[in-house]
């Protein structure tokens, strides 16, 4: 089964979106594959490897904080 990041439903209202959902999901996915399972660790991992992450997404507004990553995942319908 293949799930595309772009097919996920955005749980936030438009006025509250600074970081696009696919960018946040990608950070979490790659972080977990790399052994970073805590929100703060994901934030650190993304910022430390930002040049690599930007090969796949623009991250126009930089990288989200651990609080933003956690909030988005709390809003996503499993």
C-alpha positions as CSV (number, residue, x, y, z in Angstrom):
1,X,0.0,0.0,0.0
2,X,1.4,3.4,-1.0
3,X,0.3,6.5,0.7
4,X,1.3,9.8,-0.9
5,X,2.0,12.7,1.5
6,X,0.2,15.1,-0.8
7,X,-3.0,13.0,-0.4
8,X,-3.3,13.6,3.3
9,X,-6.1,15.9,4.5
10,X,-4.8,19.2,6.1
11,X,-6.3,19.3,9.6
12,X,-5.4,23.0,10.2
13,X,-7.3,26.0,9.1
14,X,-5.7,28.1,6.3
15,X,-4.9,31.0,8.6
16,X,-2.8,28.8,10.9
17,X,-0.6,27.2,8.2
18,X,3.0,28.5,8.1
19,X,4.6,25.1,7.4
20,X,2.9,22.9,4.7
21,X,1.7,19.5,5.9
22,X,3.9,17.5,3.5
23,X,7.0,19.2,4.8
24,X,6.1,18.4,8.4
25,X,5.2,14.8,7.6
26,X,8.5,14.3,5.7
27,X,10.5,15.6,8.6
28,X,8.8,13.2,11.0
29,X,9.1,10.2,8.6
30,X,12.8,10.7,7.9
31,X,13.5,11.5,11.5
32,X,11.9,8.3,12.8
33,X,13.7,6.2,10.2
34,X,16.9,7.8,11.5
35,X,16.1,7.0,15.1
36,X,14.8,10.3,16.2
37,X,11.4,9.6,17.8
38,X,11.0,12.6,20.2
39,X,9.5,15.9,18.9
40,X,12.6,17.9,20.1
41,X,14.9,15.4,18.5
42,X,13.0,15.7,15.2
43,X,13.3,19.5,15.3
44,X,17.0,19.2,15.9
45,X,17.5,16.6,13.2
46,X,15.7,18.6,10.6
47,X,17.6,21.8,11.4
48,X,21.0,20.0,11.5
49,X,20.3,18.4,8.1
50,X,18.5,21.3,6.5
51,X,20.5,21.2,3.2
52,X,19.5,17.5,2.7
53,X,15.8,18.2,3.5
54,X,15.7,21.1,1.1
55,X,16.6,18.7,-1.8
56,X,13.0,17.5,-1.5
57,X,10.9,20.4,-0.2
58,X,11.6,24.2,-0.2
59,X,11.1,24.8,3.5
60,X,10.4,28.5,2.6
61,X,9.7,29.5,6.2
62,X,12.5,27.4,7.7
63,X,11.9,24.4,9.9
64,X,9.0,24.0,12.3
65,X,9.6,23.8,16.1
66,X,9.0,20.7,18.0
67,X,5.8,22.2,19.3
68,X,4.5,22.7,15.8
69,X,5.4,19.2,14.8
70,X,3.6,17.7,17.8
71,X,0.5,19.9,17.3
72,X,0.2,18.8,13.7
73,X,0.4,15.2,14.6
74,X,-2.2,15.6,17.3
75,X,-4.6,17.0,14.7
76,X,-4.1,14.3,12.1
77,X,-6.9,11.7,11.9
78,X,-5.1,8.3,12.2
